[in-house]
Amino acid sequence: MRRIKKIHFFILFITLILGFSIYKNTDQTILPRTLDVKNAIIVGWDATQRDHLYELLDNGKLPNLKKFISSGSIIDITITTGTTSTKPGWAEILTGYGPDITGVYSNFDYKPIPQGYTIFERLEEYFKKEGITTAFISGKRHGTGAKGSHEICLNCIPAHRNYVRSIIELEDAGTLGRSTDVEWWEINGAEIHLPGVDPIFERRDGEPYYYTKDTIDAYVIDLGGANSVGEEAIDFLNKYKEQRFFAFFHFGDADTAGHEYGENSIEYSNAIILYDQWFGDIISKLKEMEIENETLVYITSDHGFDEGRKTHENASDFFLATNNREIVKDGDRKDIAPTLLWNYGFDIKSIFPSLSGTVLAEEK
């Protein structure tokens, strides 16, 4: 009798375990590494400060993100290498390497990322037999560009109005060209410098994605605001829904609003709210096309924003949200690329050069 009871108990135990496994595997919001991740999307919310994001979440201003993380996860990301600016930020996220390897140290000190080092190129190589379509869709030109050899102006002021208003203050302080309130800007026909001050130029070998762009199937930048980026993203999904794809959809509105009006402004909040609205449209499109359950989605930023200011000089705190519940560990900006590649089945330890970051999940 005891033997029979033990057998019954064992069968019940196995049944419960299998039942739980079946339940877990049919939950379309959970994308474990063992599942064949067909598609992946990084949705870039440029310059989104972590505390500001959480405040908007708590106040119910980001309903699409809130719903998304309720069945996924959200973790804190902190920058430990590279400056808190656009070029080094996205370069680190899209490669898994710090500036010592990418050569992208800041918005004015940069060169092309070495060939083969970005997520785009690694996935193209990994799926060269099956095929994969890649996309890089960005509202910005500066920071996500792919020009070859060119000159930049080291003492010019970008055409944000708050920088223009500060010309007299900079002149009085004698800090033009080295103030933390001034960003370095490439020559674009709209540079501003003080009367009587000659612009100082330096040559760069190329922008970060000079080599990468040739491997990307849809490389579209300088789209402007979120509406243009969102429409282009939806068009891409409509066109390639039947194929395996990896896409980077980059929205830059909060960065522009923060520089113009400050981190505590309503304009900055509204820009993040607009991010959320377009994110909702992207998720709705994935559901409509019935590919949501085979698409890994990451929402993240390149850096945060200085509290109450119009700069992001010391803005190391932002976030990562995903529909993969296995992503549970807070991490670093350079951990995002190895985590995504790991989800695709890459042997992270075999990648050369060795990735600077680690996987943000407890490996099983």
C-alpha positions as a LaTeX table, in Angstrom:
\begin{tabular}{lrrr}
\hline
Residue & $x$ (\AA) & $y$ (\AA) & $z$ (\AA) \\
\hline
Met1 & 0.00 & 0.00 & 0.00 \\
Arg2 & 2.79 & 2.44 & 0.87 \\
Arg3 & 4.49 & 1.59 & $-2.42$ \\
Ile4 & 1.28 & 2.35 & $-4.33$ \\
Lys5 & 0.84 & 5.65 & $-2.48$ \\
Lys6 & 4.42 & 6.62 & $-3.31$ \\
Ile7 & 3.83 & 5.82 & $-6.97$ \\
His8 & 0.61 & 7.87 & $-6.98$ \\
Phe9 & 2.40 & 10.76 & $-5.28$ \\
Phe10 & 5.23 & 10.57 & $-7.83$ \\
Ile11 & 2.79 & 10.59 & $-10.76$ \\
Leu12 & 0.92 & 13.55 & $-9.25$ \\
Phe13 & 4.18 & 15.42 & $-8.74$ \\
Ile14 & 5.29 & 14.82 & $-12.34$ \\
Thr15 & 1.86 & 15.87 & $-13.60$ \\
Leu16 & 2.02 & 19.13 & $-11.68$ \\
Ile17 & 5.50 & 19.87 & $-12.99$ \\
Leu18 & 4.47 & 19.15 & $-16.57$ \\
Gly19 & 1.32 & 21.19 & $-16.14$ \\
Phe20 & 3.30 & 24.16 & $-14.91$ \\
Ser21 & 5.75 & 23.81 & $-17.80$ \\
Ile22 & 2.93 & 23.68 & $-20.33$ \\
Tyr23 & 1.33 & 26.75 & $-18.75$ \\
Lys24 & 4.60 & 28.62 & $-18.80$ \\
Asn25 & 5.38 & 27.77 & $-22.42$ \\
Thr26 & 1.93 & 28.84 & $-23.60$ \\
Asp27 & 2.20 & 32.23 & $-21.89$ \\
Gln28 & 3.04 & 34.38 & $-24.87$ \\
Thr29 & 4.50 & 37.17 & $-22.76$ \\
Ile30 & 7.36 & 34.93 & $-21.53$ \\
Leu31 & 10.18 & 34.44 & $-23.99$ \\
Pro32 & 12.76 & 32.13 & $-22.42$ \\
Arg33 & 16.06 & 31.48 & $-24.12$ \\
Thr34 & 14.97 & 27.97 & $-25.06$ \\
Leu35 & 12.27 & 29.43 & $-27.32$ \\
Asp36 & 13.33 & 30.17 & $-30.87$ \\
Val37 & 13.25 & 33.96 & $-30.86$ \\
Lys38 & 12.41 & 34.79 & $-34.45$ \\
Asn39 & 12.39 & 38.58 & $-34.24$ \\
Ala40 & 13.78 & 41.25 & $-31.94$ \\
Ile41 & 13.18 & 44.98 & $-31.61$ \\
Ile42 & 15.07 & 47.57 & $-29.60$ \\
Val43 & 12.84 & 50.61 & $-29.09$ \\
Gly44 & 15.08 & 53.53 & $-28.19$ \\
Trp45 & 13.61 & 56.21 & $-25.93$ \\
Asp46 & 16.48 & 58.66 & $-26.17$ \\
Ala47 & 17.44 & 60.65 & $-23.04$ \\
Thr48 & 14.76 & 59.20 & $-20.76$ \\
Gln49 & 15.68 & 59.78 & $-17.12$ \\
Arg50 & 14.82 & 56.80 & $-14.92$ \\
Asp51 & 13.21 & 58.72 & $-12.03$ \\
His52 & 11.13 & 60.80 & $-14.45$ \\
Leu53 & 9.97 & 57.64 & $-16.20$ \\
Tyr54 & 8.94 & 55.97 & $-12.93$ \\
Glu55 & 7.09 & 59.11 & $-11.87$ \\
Leu56 & 5.11 & 59.10 & $-15.11$ \\
Leu57 & 4.41 & 55.39 & $-14.67$ \\
Asp58 & 3.16 & 55.90 & $-11.11$ \\
Asn59 & 0.86 & 58.69 & $-12.32$ \\
Gly60 & $-0.67$ & 56.51 & $-15.03$ \\
Lys61 & 0.82 & 58.56 & $-17.87$ \\
Leu62 & 2.48 & 55.62 & $-19.64$ \\
Pro63 & $-0.32$ & 53.04 & $-19.96$ \\
Asn64 & 1.29 & 51.04 & $-22.76$ \\
Leu65 & 4.60 & 50.63 & $-20.94$ \\
Lys66 & 2.74 & 49.77 & $-17.73$ \\
Lys67 & 0.77 & 47.01 & $-19.44$ \\
Phe68 & 3.89 & 45.74 & $-21.16$ \\
Ile69 & 5.95 & 45.36 & $-17.97$ \\
Ser70 & 3.03 & 43.84 & $-16.06$ \\
Ser71 & 3.61 & 40.67 & $-18.06$ \\
Gly72 & 7.33 & 41.18 & $-18.59$ \\
Ser73 & 10.00 & 42.93 & $-16.57$ \\
Ile74 & 11.72 & 46.27 & $-16.03$ \\
Ile75 & 15.18 & 46.72 & $-14.55$ \\
Asp76 & 17.52 & 49.59 & $-13.72$ \\
Ile77 & 20.46 & 50.33 & $-16.01$ \\
Thr78 & 23.45 & 52.39 & $-14.89$ \\
Ile79 & 26.29 & 53.66 & $-17.06$ \\
Thr80 & 29.82 & 52.93 & $-15.86$ \\
Thr81 & 31.83 & 53.40 & $-19.06$ \\
Gly82 & 31.64 & 56.13 & $-21.66$ \\
Thr83 & 29.97 & 59.49 & $-21.47$ \\
Thr84 & 26.24 & 60.03 & $-21.01$ \\
Ser85 & 25.58 & 61.18 & $-24.54$ \\
Thr86 & 24.05 & 59.87 & $-27.74$ \\
Lys87 & 26.96 & 58.58 & $-29.83$ \\
Pro88 & 28.69 & 56.49 & $-27.13$ \\
Gly89 & 25.35 & 55.49 & $-25.63$ \\
Trp90 & 23.84 & 53.76 & $-28.63$ \\
Ala91 & 27.23 & 52.51 & $-29.79$ \\
Glu92 & 27.63 & 50.64 & $-26.49$ \\
Ile93 & 24.05 & 49.30 & $-26.56$ \\
Leu94 & 24.30 & 48.11 & $-30.16$ \\
Thr95 & 27.69 & 46.40 & $-29.72$ \\
Gly96 & 28.19 & 45.40 & $-26.07$ \\
Tyr97 & 31.57 & 47.17 & $-26.06$ \\
Gly98 & 32.86 & 50.23 & $-24.27$ \\
Pro99 & 34.62 & 53.11 & $-26.02$ \\
Asp100 & 38.04 & 51.44 & $-25.73$ \\
Ile101 & 36.86 & 49.01 & $-28.43$ \\
Thr102 & 34.27 & 50.97 & $-30.41$ \\
Gly103 & 36.34 & 54.15 & $-30.52$ \\
Val104 & 33.22 & 56.16 & $-29.70$ \\
Tyr105 & 34.12 & 58.15 & $-26.58$ \\
Ser106 & 31.77 & 61.11 & $-26.82$ \\
Asn107 & 29.68 & 63.14 & $-29.25$ \\
Phe108 & 32.81 & 64.86 & $-30.53$ \\
Asp109 & 35.48 & 62.17 & $-30.00$ \\
Tyr110 & 34.52 & 59.23 & $-32.19$ \\
Lys111 & 35.33 & 57.09 & $-35.20$ \\
Pro112 & 33.54 & 54.30 & $-37.10$ \\
Ile113 & 32.73 & 51.20 & $-35.07$ \\
Pro114 & 34.98 & 48.38 & $-36.33$ \\
Gln115 & 33.39 & 46.13 & $-38.93$ \\
Gly116 & 31.46 & 43.15 & $-37.62$ \\
Tyr117 & 31.05 & 44.43 & $-34.05$ \\
Thr118 & 27.40 & 45.53 & $-34.02$ \\
Ile119 & 24.32 & 43.43 & $-33.29$ \\
Phe120 & 23.20 & 43.99 & $-36.89$ \\
Glu121 & 26.35 & 42.44 & $-38.35$ \\
Arg122 & 26.50 & 39.56 & $-35.86$ \\
Leu123 & 22.88 & 38.60 & $-36.60$ \\
Glu124 & 23.43 & 38.84 & $-40.35$ \\
Glu125 & 26.36 & 36.41 & $-39.99$ \\
Tyr126 & 24.51 & 34.14 & $-37.55$ \\
Phe127 & 21.49 & 33.80 & $-39.84$ \\
Lys128 & 23.29 & 33.89 & $-43.18$ \\
Lys129 & 21.65 & 30.61 & $-44.24$ \\
Glu130 & 18.12 & 31.28 & $-42.99$ \\
Gly131 & 18.27 & 35.00 & $-43.67$ \\
Ile132 & 17.36 & 37.99 & $-41.50$ \\
Thr133 & 16.22 & 41.51 & $-42.33$ \\
Thr134 & 17.72 & 44.35 & $-40.26$ \\
Ala135 & 16.51 & 47.90 & $-39.75$ \\
Phe136 & 17.95 & 51.07 & $-38.21$ \\
Ile137 & 15.26 & 53.75 & $-38.11$ \\
Ser138 & 16.07 & 56.98 & $-36.29$ \\
Gly139 & 14.67 & 60.44 & $-35.83$ \\
Lys140 & 18.14 & 61.88 & $-35.28$ \\
Arg141 & 20.95 & 62.54 & $-37.71$ \\
His142 & 23.61 & 63.51 & $-35.18$ \\
Gly143 & 24.49 & 60.53 & $-33.05$ \\
Thr144 & 23.16 & 57.87 & $-35.40$ \\
Gly145 & 24.91 & 58.94 & $-38.59$ \\
Ala146 & 27.08 & 57.00 & $-41.02$ \\
Lys147 & 29.06 & 59.63 & $-42.90$ \\
Gly148 & 32.62 & 58.97 & $-43.92$ \\
Ser149 & 35.56 & 61.29 & $-43.35$ \\
His150 & 34.44 & 64.78 & $-42.33$ \\
Glu151 & 35.28 & 67.77 & $-40.14$ \\
Ile152 & 33.63 & 68.87 & $-36.90$ \\
Cys153 & 33.62 & 72.27 & $-35.26$ \\
Leu154 & 34.96 & 72.23 & $-31.71$ \\
Asn155 & 33.77 & 75.68 & $-30.65$ \\
Cys156 & 30.42 & 75.93 & $-32.37$ \\
Ile157 & 27.07 & 75.84 & $-30.61$ \\
Pro158 & 24.23 & 73.60 & $-31.76$ \\
Ala159 & 21.07 & 75.27 & $-32.91$ \\
His160 & 19.00 & 74.52 & $-29.80$ \\
Arg161 & 17.47 & 77.78 & $-28.66$ \\
Asn162 & 18.61 & 77.41 & $-25.07$ \\
Tyr163 & 22.22 & 77.25 & $-26.28$ \\
Val164 & 21.74 & 80.31 & $-28.45$ \\
Arg165 & 20.33 & 82.22 & $-25.47$ \\
Ser166 & 23.41 & 81.37 & $-23.45$ \\
Ile167 & 25.93 & 82.93 & $-25.86$ \\
Ile168 & 26.33 & 86.09 & $-23.82$ \\
Glu169 & 26.70 & 84.10 & $-20.60$ \\
Leu170 & 29.38 & 81.96 & $-22.19$ \\
Glu171 & 31.20 & 85.01 & $-23.51$ \\
Asp172 & 31.13 & 86.65 & $-20.11$ \\
Ala173 & 32.38 & 83.48 & $-18.41$ \\
Gly174 & 35.06 & 82.88 & $-21.01$ \\
Thr175 & 34.01 & 79.25 & $-21.35$ \\
Leu176 & 32.90 & 79.02 & $-24.97$ \\
Gly177 & 34.01 & 75.69 & $-26.37$ \\
Arg178 & 34.60 & 73.97 & $-23.04$ \\
Ser179 & 31.52 & 74.66 & $-20.91$ \\
Thr180 & 29.42 & 71.64 & $-19.90$ \\
Asp181 & 26.45 & 73.56 & $-21.28$ \\
Val182 & 27.86 & 73.46 & $-24.81$ \\
Glu183 & 27.82 & 70.39 & $-27.02$ \\
Trp184 & 30.24 & 69.97 & $-29.89$ \\
Trp185 & 28.62 & 70.05 & $-33.28$ \\
Glu186 & 29.65 & 68.98 & $-36.76$ \\
Ile187 & 29.64 & 71.42 & $-39.65$ \\
Asn188 & 26.12 & 71.54 & $-41.06$ \\
Gly189 & 25.77 & 75.09 & $-42.33$ \\
Ala190 & 24.04 & 76.27 & $-39.16$ \\
Glu191 & 26.91 & 76.48 & $-36.68$ \\
Ile192 & 26.98 & 79.45 & $-34.33$ \\
His193 & 30.07 & 81.00 & $-32.82$ \\
Leu194 & 30.84 & 84.35 & $-31.28$ \\
Pro195 & 31.69 & 87.34 & $-33.45$ \\
Gly196 & 35.43 & 87.62 & $-33.78$ \\
Val197 & 36.02 & 83.99 & $-32.75$ \\
Asp198 & 37.27 & 81.76 & $-35.53$ \\
Pro199 & 35.75 & 78.27 & $-35.59$ \\
Ile200 & 38.12 & 75.43 & $-34.78$ \\
Phe201 & 37.79 & 72.31 & $-36.92$ \\
Glu202 & 39.06 & 68.76 & $-36.54$ \\
Arg203 & 38.79 & 65.84 & $-38.95$ \\
Arg204 & 37.10 & 62.56 & $-38.04$ \\
Asp205 & 37.48 & 59.28 & $-39.94$ \\
Gly206 & 33.75 & 58.76 & $-40.00$ \\
Glu207 & 30.60 & 58.54 & $-37.90$ \\
Pro208 & 29.95 & 55.44 & $-35.74$ \\
Tyr209 & 27.82 & 53.53 & $-38.30$ \\
Tyr210 & 29.92 & 54.26 & $-41.38$ \\
Tyr211 & 30.83 & 50.57 & $-41.83$ \\
Thr212 & 27.65 & 49.15 & $-40.28$ \\
Lys213 & 25.17 & 50.83 & $-42.64$ \\
Asp214 & 26.26 & 48.69 & $-45.60$ \\
Thr215 & 25.01 & 45.53 & $-43.86$ \\
Ile216 & 21.67 & 47.00 & $-42.71$ \\
Asp217 & 18.72 & 46.38 & $-45.02$ \\
Ala218 & 16.72 & 49.45 & $-43.97$ \\
Tyr219 & 18.90 & 52.31 & $-42.72$ \\
Val220 & 16.79 & 55.47 & $-42.38$ \\
Ile221 & 17.81 & 58.42 & $-40.18$ \\
Asp222 & 17.10 & 62.14 & $-39.76$ \\
Leu223 & 13.34 & 61.55 & $-39.73$ \\
Gly224 & 12.65 & 64.19 & $-37.08$ \\
Gly225 & 9.88 & 63.72 & $-34.52$ \\
Ala226 & 8.25 & 60.60 & $-33.11$ \\
Asn227 & 5.37 & 60.63 & $-35.57$ \\
Ser228 & 7.71 & 60.23 & $-38.54$ \\
Val229 & 9.76 & 57.55 & $-36.78$ \\
Gly230 & 6.64 & 55.66 & $-35.70$ \\
Glu231 & 5.15 & 55.68 & $-39.17$ \\
Glu232 & 8.41 & 54.40 & $-40.66$ \\
Ala233 & 8.58 & 51.66 & $-38.01$ \\
Ile234 & 5.02 & 50.52 & $-38.76$ \\
Asp235 & 5.80 & 50.52 & $-42.48$ \\
Phe236 & 8.82 & 48.31 & $-41.84$ \\
Leu237 & 6.74 & 45.83 & $-39.83$ \\
Asn238 & 4.09 & 45.69 & $-42.54$ \\
Lys239 & 6.71 & 45.04 & $-45.19$ \\
Tyr240 & 8.75 & 42.39 & $-43.38$ \\
Lys241 & 6.22 & 40.67 & $-41.11$ \\
Glu242 & 6.67 & 37.35 & $-42.92$ \\
Gln243 & 10.46 & 37.39 & $-42.51$ \\
Arg244 & 12.84 & 37.07 & $-39.58$ \\
Phe245 & 13.93 & 40.56 & $-38.55$ \\
Phe246 & 15.89 & 42.64 & $-36.08$ \\
Ala247 & 15.00 & 46.32 & $-35.81$ \\
Phe248 & 16.20 & 49.38 & $-33.94$ \\
Phe249 & 13.49 & 52.05 & $-33.71$ \\
His250 & 14.99 & 55.22 & $-32.26$ \\
Phe251 & 12.88 & 58.11 & $-30.94$ \\
Gly252 & 14.69 & 61.32 & $-29.98$ \\
Asp253 & 11.97 & 63.74 & $-28.83$ \\
Ala254 & 12.76 & 63.74 & $-25.10$ \\
Asp255 & 16.37 & 64.67 & $-25.78$ \\
Thr256 & 15.31 & 67.65 & $-27.86$ \\
Ala257 & 12.69 & 68.74 & $-25.31$ \\
Gly258 & 15.09 & 68.34 & $-22.41$ \\
His259 & 17.76 & 70.51 & $-24.03$ \\
Glu260 & 15.17 & 73.08 & $-24.99$ \\
Tyr261 & 13.01 & 73.29 & $-21.87$ \\
Gly262 & 14.69 & 71.27 & $-19.14$ \\
Glu263 & 14.16 & 67.89 & $-17.49$ \\
Asn264 & 11.35 & 69.09 & $-15.20$ \\
Ser265 & 9.36 & 70.68 & $-18.03$ \\
Ile266 & 5.96 & 69.60 & $-19.27$ \\
Glu267 & 7.50 & 69.40 & $-22.73$ \\
Tyr268 & 9.97 & 66.75 & $-21.54$ \\
Ser269 & 7.17 & 64.74 & $-19.94$ \\
Asn270 & 5.01 & 65.03 & $-23.05$ \\
Ala271 & 7.86 & 63.74 & $-25.21$ \\
Ile272 & 8.10 & 60.56 & $-23.09$ \\
Ile273 & 4.30 & 60.22 & $-23.18$ \\
Leu274 & 4.50 & 60.41 & $-26.97$ \\
Tyr275 & 7.13 & 57.65 & $-26.87$ \\
Asp276 & 4.61 & 55.52 & $-24.99$ \\
Gln277 & 1.82 & 56.20 & $-27.47$ \\
Trp278 & 3.93 & 55.04 & $-30.39$ \\
Phe279 & 5.15 & 52.04 & $-28.43$ \\
Gly280 & 1.52 & 51.07 & $-27.99$ \\
Asp281 & 1.03 & 51.28 & $-31.75$ \\
Ile282 & 4.06 & 49.06 & $-32.36$ \\
Ile283 & 2.80 & 46.41 & $-29.92$ \\
Ser284 & $-0.67$ & 46.59 & $-31.47$ \\
Lys285 & 0.85 & 46.04 & $-34.90$ \\
Leu286 & 2.76 & 42.96 & $-33.66$ \\
Lys287 & $-0.51$ & 41.57 & $-32.26$ \\
Glu288 & $-2.39$ & 42.34 & $-35.47$ \\
Met289 & 0.26 & 40.51 & $-37.49$ \\
Glu290 & 0.18 & 37.61 & $-34.99$ \\
Ile291 & 3.94 & 37.71 & $-34.38$ \\
Glu292 & 3.94 & 39.14 & $-30.86$ \\
Asn293 & 4.67 & 35.74 & $-29.31$ \\
Glu294 & 7.82 & 35.27 & $-31.39$ \\
Thr295 & 9.20 & 38.80 & $-31.09$ \\
Leu296 & 11.54 & 39.86 & $-28.31$ \\
Val297 & 11.07 & 43.55 & $-27.48$ \\
Tyr298 & 13.42 & 45.79 & $-25.50$ \\
Ile299 & 12.64 & 49.41 & $-24.56$ \\
Thr300 & 15.63 & 51.34 & $-23.32$ \\
Ser301 & 17.52 & 54.62 & $-23.49$ \\
Asp302 & 21.06 & 55.75 & $-24.20$ \\
His303 & 21.34 & 57.83 & $-21.03$ \\
Gly304 & 19.22 & 59.75 & $-18.55$ \\
Phe305 & 18.98 & 63.50 & $-17.99$ \\
Asp306 & 20.44 & 65.83 & $-15.37$ \\
Glu307 & 17.80 & 66.54 & $-12.73$ \\
Gly308 & 16.08 & 69.86 & $-13.40$ \\
Arg309 & 18.63 & 70.89 & $-16.02$ \\
Lys310 & 18.96 & 71.16 & $-19.79$ \\
Thr311 & 21.96 & 68.84 & $-19.98$ \\
His312 & 22.86 & 65.19 & $-19.53$ \\
Glu313 & 26.48 & 65.49 & $-18.50$ \\
Asn314 & 26.10 & 63.25 & $-15.43$ \\
Ala315 & 23.01 & 61.27 & $-16.35$ \\
Ser316 & 23.96 & 57.65 & $-15.82$ \\
Asp317 & 20.57 & 56.26 & $-14.72$ \\
Phe318 & 17.99 & 54.84 & $-17.09$ \\
Phe319 & 16.06 & 51.57 & $-17.58$ \\
Leu320 & 15.42 & 48.46 & $-19.63$ \\
Ala321 & 11.93 & 46.99 & $-20.12$ \\
Thr322 & 11.29 & 43.73 & $-21.96$ \\
Asn323 & 8.71 & 41.02 & $-22.54$ \\
Asn324 & 11.23 & 38.44 & $-21.33$ \\
Arg325 & 10.67 & 37.71 & $-17.63$ \\
Glu326 & 14.05 & 36.01 & $-17.42$ \\
Ile327 & 15.69 & 39.43 & $-17.57$ \\
Val328 & 15.74 & 40.12 & $-13.84$ \\
Lys329 & 19.11 & 41.58 & $-12.88$ \\
Asp330 & 19.85 & 45.31 & $-12.80$ \\
Gly331 & 22.80 & 46.00 & $-15.02$ \\
Asp332 & 25.00 & 48.21 & $-17.13$ \\
Arg333 & 24.50 & 49.84 & $-20.51$ \\
Lys334 & 26.98 & 47.44 & $-22.09$ \\
Asp335 & 24.99 & 44.40 & $-20.84$ \\
Ile336 & 22.11 & 44.95 & $-23.26$ \\
Ala337 & 23.81 & 43.61 & $-26.41$ \\
Pro338 & 25.08 & 40.35 & $-24.85$ \\
Thr339 & 21.64 & 39.77 & $-23.33$ \\
Leu340 & 19.92 & 40.10 & $-26.69$ \\
Leu341 & 22.49 & 37.91 & $-28.44$ \\
Trp342 & 22.14 & 35.31 & $-25.67$ \\
Asn343 & 18.39 & 35.24 & $-26.27$ \\
Tyr344 & 19.11 & 34.40 & $-29.89$ \\
Gly345 & 21.24 & 31.43 & $-28.81$ \\
Phe346 & 24.71 & 32.91 & $-29.17$ \\
Asp347 & 27.54 & 31.40 & $-27.16$ \\
Ile348 & 28.51 & 34.69 & $-25.54$ \\
Lys349 & 31.91 & 33.45 & $-24.37$ \\
Ser350 & 32.94 & 32.60 & $-27.93$ \\
Ile351 & 32.40 & 36.12 & $-29.31$ \\
Phe352 & 35.58 & 37.97 & $-30.24$ \\
Pro353 & 36.65 & 40.41 & $-29.01$ \\
Ser354 & 35.18 & 39.38 & $-25.65$ \\
Leu355 & 32.07 & 41.40 & $-24.90$ \\
Ser356 & 32.47 & 44.00 & $-22.17$ \\
Gly357 & 29.06 & 43.22 & $-20.64$ \\
Thr358 & 27.25 & 40.21 & $-19.25$ \\
Val359 & 23.82 & 38.59 & $-19.67$ \\
Leu360 & 21.06 & 40.12 & $-17.50$ \\
Ala361 & 19.47 & 36.78 & $-16.67$ \\
Glu362 & 20.19 & 33.84 & $-14.44$ \\
Glu363 & 21.44 & 31.20 & $-16.86$ \\
Lys364 & 20.00 & 27.74 & $-16.39$ \\
\hline
\end{tabular}
